[in-house]
Amino acid sequence: YFIMERSYLHSFIYRLILVDADCCCNDNLDFNIYDILKKYFLSAAEVWIKYRKNSNDAEIIGHAYYKDNEKIEMLTTALFYDFHCLMNDEIIYIHIPKFLKNKHFVLNEADMKELDELAELMLDPNVNFQGLKKIWNTNIKFRKMCGGTIH
């Protein structure tokens, strides 16, 4: 999500903020769910990179709808959910990139490297936003979705 901040020169500065849209209002949280500090949040890009580096931290990652043997499916879909949100194109959970479905989530090394590069840029979307926009505008397979009523 974008937020505008007015500077003393009356120009606008844009920055991406972390928001937990699924969080229930829990007054016991010690952080703001509408501008989450990085120390409270592990992004899909960070988890992807940990997984690819065989980090022990990635072993604790799980999801209610995915089994352990479906970890690559979970990680790639999460990466794309975040990427689409960054591009102001929030997708619902039943939508996935068509190229992933066609491959049945069996990714070769070229696919993995391409996703590694995407994840690296997503680590700091404020700094890398132009690079992310370039991928969005030039890599159609990252935008073309399927699932639900989309074929």
C-alpha positions as semicolon CSV with decimal commas, in nm:
position;residue;x (nm);y (nm);z (nm)
1;Y;0,000;0,000;0,000
2;F;0,108;0,356;-0,062
3;I;0,099;0,637;0,184
4;M;0,173;1,000;0,105
5;E;0,365;1,215;0,342
6;R;0,389;1,590;0,295
7;S;0,736;1,733;0,331
8;Y;0,820;2,086;0,444
9;L;0,859;2,184;0,077
10;H;0,496;2,090;0,004
11;S;0,602;1,809;-0,225
12;F;0,490;1,455;-0,168
13;I;0,708;1,162;-0,070
14;Y;0,575;0,814;-0,130
15;R;0,668;0,510;0,070
16;L;0,527;0,162;0,089
17;I;0,392;0,060;0,427
18;L;0,322;-0,284;0,571
19;V;-0,042;-0,343;0,660
20;D;-0,200;-0,657;0,803
21;A;-0,538;-0,658;0,632
22;D;-0,631;-0,995;0,785
23;C;-0,558;-0,902;1,145
24;C;-0,849;-0,897;1,385
25;C;-0,863;-0,595;1,608
26;N;-0,661;-0,715;1,902
27;D;-0,593;-0,444;2,156
28;N;-0,312;-0,654;2,305
29;L;-0,079;-0,604;2,006
30;D;0,225;-0,391;2,075
31;F;0,249;-0,261;1,718
32;N;0,034;-0,072;1,469
33;I;-0,128;-0,310;1,217
34;Y;-0,165;-0,017;0,973
35;D;0,207;0,062;0,958
36;I;0,390;-0,248;1,078
37;L;0,755;-0,211;1,165
38;K;0,987;-0,448;0,979
39;K;1,089;-0,627;1,300
40;Y;0,732;-0,762;1,334
41;F;0,693;-0,886;0,980
42;L;0,855;-1,151;0,762
43;S;0,775;-1,089;0,397
44;A;0,722;-1,357;0,133
45;A;1,043;-1,236;-0,035
46;E;1,243;-1,292;0,284
47;V;1,095;-1,639;0,332
48;W;1,162;-1,726;-0,035
49;I;1,528;-1,626;0,000
50;K;1,568;-1,816;0,329
51;Y;1,415;-2,124;0,167
52;R;1,645;-2,098;-0,134
53;K;1,949;-2,063;0,091
54;N;1,834;-2,368;0,290
55;S;1,807;-2,158;0,602
56;N;1,680;-2,333;0,914
57;D;1,445;-2,036;0,958
58;A;1,253;-2,145;0,647
59;E;1,175;-2,482;0,807
60;I;0,933;-2,322;1,052
61;I;0,728;-2,165;0,775
62;G;0,389;-2,321;0,725
63;H;0,042;-2,240;0,603
64;A;-0,301;-2,363;0,704
65;Y;-0,392;-2,473;0,351
66;Y;-0,064;-2,628;0,236
67;K;0,106;-2,948;0,343
68;D;0,482;-2,960;0,406
69;N;0,544;-3,122;0,067
70;E;0,369;-2,825;-0,099
71;K;0,612;-2,569;0,041
72;I;0,731;-2,447;-0,301
73;E;0,368;-2,389;-0,404
74;M;0,301;-2,195;-0,085
75;L;0,614;-1,984;-0,121
76;T;0,568;-1,899;-0,488
77;T;0,204;-1,805;-0,447
78;A;0,286;-1,588;-0,144
79;L;0,563;-1,419;-0,343
80;F;0,316;-1,339;-0,621
81;Y;0,045;-1,218;-0,382
82;D;0,294;-0,967;-0,242
83;F;0,426;-0,872;-0,586
84;H;0,077;-0,804;-0,717
85;C;-0,007;-0,598;-0,408
86;L;0,306;-0,390;-0,462
87;M;0,186;-0,326;-0,818
88;N;-0,157;-0,218;-0,688
89;D;-0,319;-0,532;-0,830
90;E;-0,424;-0,728;-0,525
91;I;-0,527;-1,080;-0,621
92;I;-0,740;-1,321;-0,422
93;Y;-0,601;-1,644;-0,283
94;I;-0,752;-1,868;-0,550
95;H;-0,560;-1,684;-0,824
96;I;-0,212;-1,796;-0,921
97;P;0,018;-1,718;-1,212
98;K;-0,088;-1,937;-1,503
99;F;0,269;-2,042;-1,586
100;L;0,302;-2,194;-1,238
101;K;-0,019;-2,392;-1,272
102;N;0,082;-2,514;-1,618
103;K;0,411;-2,637;-1,469
104;H;0,230;-2,791;-1,168
105;F;0,473;-2,589;-0,955
106;V;0,768;-2,792;-1,080
107;L;1,022;-2,517;-1,136
108;N;1,351;-2,552;-1,318
109;E;1,666;-2,361;-1,223
110;A;1,590;-2,077;-1,469
111;D;1,246;-2,031;-1,306
112;M;1,401;-2,033;-0,960
113;K;1,664;-1,777;-1,060
114;E;1,396;-1,549;-1,205
115;L;1,199;-1,572;-0,880
116;D;1,517;-1,516;-0,678
117;E;1,571;-1,190;-0,867
118;L;1,212;-1,083;-0,805
119;A;1,242;-1,165;-0,434
120;E;1,569;-0,970;-0,404
121;L;1,399;-0,659;-0,545
122;M;1,099;-0,710;-0,317
123;L;1,323;-0,704;-0,008
124;D;1,326;-0,324;-0,034
125;P;1,038;-0,214;-0,254
126;N;1,084;0,152;-0,165
127;V;1,435;0,149;-0,314
128;N;1,367;-0,103;-0,592
129;F;1,025;0,013;-0,706
130;Q;1,139;0,109;-1,057
131;G;1,294;-0,236;-1,105
132;L;0,974;-0,400;-0,984
133;K;0,767;-0,187;-1,221
134;K;0,995;-0,288;-1,507
135;I;0,935;-0,657;-1,430
136;W;0,562;-0,590;-1,404
137;N;0,556;-0,414;-1,740
138;T;0,778;-0,658;-1,930
139;N;0,725;-1,004;-1,778
140;I;0,369;-1,094;-1,876
141;K;0,386;-1,442;-1,724
142;F;0,413;-1,280;-1,380
143;R;0,087;-1,090;-1,443
144;K;-0,127;-1,350;-1,622
145;M;-0,342;-1,521;-1,360
146;C;-0,568;-1,823;-1,350
147;G;-0,791;-1,976;-1,087
148;G;-1,154;-1,940;-0,990
149;T;-1,334;-1,820;-1,302
150;I;-1,012;-1,711;-1,477
151;H;-0,870;-1,969;-1,716
